[in-house]
Amino acid sequence: MGASWQEPQSAPIAVPPWYEGLRVTRAELRSALRLALGLAVAGLPIGLLWLALAPRRQYEVVDGGFRAVEPQSEALIGADGWLLILTGALGVVVAGLAWRFVRVRGVGVVLGLAIGMLLAAVVAWQTGELLGTGPSEEQTAQLGSIVAPAVQLRAIPVLVIGAFLATLTYVVVACFAANDELHRRQLAAVSSSSTAPPTAPTGRGPHEDWPVSSVPAGANVTAPPTGLRSDPRPGALGDPRP
């Protein structure tokens, strides 16, 4: 009685560890560095725009001090709000452009976005406060003159809003993209290269007990026996004729 037939078994597929996708390659590091430096430079025009748009509360110089021209004013929080809007919009736009035009995608690009937006916010903050100085001593000494205080950021946590929105935008786009290319191709190549070919079936098949024709090795099995010929007619196949 023949042995039982065994199904072919393939080698197990090697699954990469969970931290494989968190590795930062040199290409990602170069892209992240260029992105961070570009965002830091972009903080200069953002600071100038913040200086132009930030509301500044006006005061009138009176005897013994200053008097607010508008007692009820939102200028105290207006400067913080405009810096938040400008850096947030910059983070969203740059994240979309980075996903579209930066060929290398991965954790390194996300870190470059976050660090670059922090640098851009700090540069914009310092640029606005450096150029938006307060009134001079001559202006404050003249009674009846209208002066405005220096541009000042009161809520320091506003500086991280741009980095948060840039990171969030990049991650959301990666989640809804048809082909995110976040190390998926490299991991697939590693998995396919480590896969072994399927093993050959062992044992004897179900048909191996059938009788095997005792034709000598090297014999011409296609030619008819010597002295006989076969008739090509369907009803007389194999009839010997002289």
SVG drawing of the C-alpha trace seen along z (x, -y; Angstrom):
<svg xmlns="http://www.w3.org/2000/svg" viewBox="-15 -118 38 128">
<polyline fill="none" stroke="black" stroke-width="0.4" points="0.0,0.0 1.5,-3.4 2.3,-6.2 -0.1,-9.0 0.1,-12.2 1.5,-15.3 0.5,-18.8 3.4,-21.1 4.4,-23.5 6.0,-26.9 8.5,-28.5 7.1,-31.1 7.3,-34.8 9.7,-36.9 7.7,-39.8 9.9,-42.9 9.9,-44.3 7.5,-47.2 10.4,-49.7 11.6,-49.1 9.5,-51.9 10.9,-54.4 14.4,-54.2 15.6,-57.4 17.6,-57.0 20.3,-59.3 18.0,-60.6 15.3,-61.4 17.9,-63.2 19.0,-65.3 15.5,-66.2 14.5,-67.0 17.6,-69.2 16.7,-71.2 13.1,-71.5 14.0,-72.7 16.4,-75.3 13.9,-76.5 11.2,-77.0 13.6,-78.9 14.3,-81.3 10.5,-81.6 10.1,-82.9 11.5,-86.3 8.7,-87.3 6.2,-85.7 7.6,-88.0 7.3,-91.1 3.7,-90.1 2.9,-89.6 4.3,-93.1 2.1,-94.6 -1.1,-92.8 -0.8,-92.7 -3.1,-95.3 -1.4,-97.6 -3.3,-99.5 -2.9,-103.2 -2.3,-105.5 -2.4,-109.3 0.4,-111.0 -1.2,-112.9 0.2,-114.7 1.5,-112.1 1.2,-109.1 -0.8,-107.5 -4.5,-107.2 -5.9,-104.5 -7.6,-105.9 -10.0,-102.9 -10.8,-101.6 -12.2,-98.4 -9.7,-96.9 -8.8,-93.4 -5.2,-94.4 -3.8,-92.7 -4.7,-89.2 -4.8,-90.3 -1.0,-90.0 -1.0,-86.4 -3.9,-85.5 -2.3,-86.8 0.9,-84.9 -1.1,-81.8 -3.0,-82.2 0.2,-82.9 2.3,-80.1 -0.6,-77.7 -1.4,-78.5 2.3,-78.2 2.5,-74.7 -0.6,-73.4 0.6,-74.7 4.2,-73.5 3.0,-70.0 0.9,-69.7 3.8,-70.8 6.3,-68.5 4.0,-65.5 3.6,-66.5 7.2,-67.4 9.5,-65.8 10.3,-62.4 11.6,-60.8 8.8,-60.2 9.1,-58.9 9.6,-59.8 12.5,-62.1 10.4,-64.4 7.8,-64.6 10.6,-65.6 12.0,-68.1 8.5,-69.7 8.1,-69.9 11.6,-71.3 11.4,-73.6 8.0,-75.1 9.3,-75.7 12.3,-77.5 10.0,-79.5 7.7,-80.5 10.7,-81.6 12.3,-83.6 8.9,-85.3 8.4,-86.1 11.9,-87.7 11.7,-89.5 8.3,-91.1 9.5,-92.1 12.8,-93.4 11.3,-95.7 8.1,-96.6 9.6,-98.6 7.8,-101.0 7.7,-104.8 10.9,-106.8 11.5,-109.1 10.8,-112.1 7.4,-110.8 6.5,-110.0 7.6,-113.4 5.3,-115.3 1.8,-115.8 -1.1,-114.9 0.9,-112.6 -0.5,-109.1 1.9,-106.3 1.7,-102.5 3.5,-100.0 5.9,-97.4 4.7,-94.3 4.8,-91.5 3.8,-87.9 2.1,-87.1 1.1,-83.4 4.4,-81.5 2.6,-78.2 1.4,-79.8 4.9,-78.9 4.1,-75.2 0.8,-75.5 2.4,-75.7 4.5,-72.6 1.4,-70.7 -0.7,-71.6 2.1,-70.7 2.6,-67.3 -1.1,-66.6 -1.6,-67.6 1.2,-65.4 -0.1,-62.4 -3.7,-62.9 -2.6,-63.1 -0.5,-59.9 -3.5,-58.1 -5.8,-58.9 -3.3,-58.6 -3.6,-55.8 0.1,-55.1 1.9,-56.6 5.3,-55.1 6.3,-55.3 8.9,-52.5 6.3,-50.1 8.2,-49.2 11.4,-48.5 9.7,-46.3 7.9,-44.4 11.2,-43.8 12.8,-42.5 9.9,-40.2 9.9,-38.8 13.6,-38.2 13.5,-36.3 10.7,-34.0 12.0,-30.5 10.6,-28.6 7.9,-25.9 9.3,-22.5 8.8,-19.6 6.1,-17.0 7.5,-14.1 6.3,-10.5 4.5,-8.7 1.5,-10.0 -1.8,-8.2 -1.0,-7.0 2.5,-5.6 1.1,-2.1 0.0,-1.8 1.9,0.7 4.7,-0.9 5.3,0.0 8.4,2.2 9.8,0.2 13.6,0.4 15.4,-2.8 16.3,-4.4 13.7,-2.5 11.8,-4.3 8.2,-4.1 6.8,-6.2 7.7,-3.9 5.4,-0.9 6.7,2.7 8.9,3.9 7.0,5.4 3.7,3.8 2.0,0.6 -1.0,-1.1 -3.9,-2.2 -4.8,-5.8 -8.5,-5.0 -10.3,-5.4 -12.0,-2.0 -8.8,-0.1 -6.2,-1.5 -3.7,1.0 -4.7,3.7 -1.6,5.5 -1.2,5.6 1.5,7.4"/>
</svg>
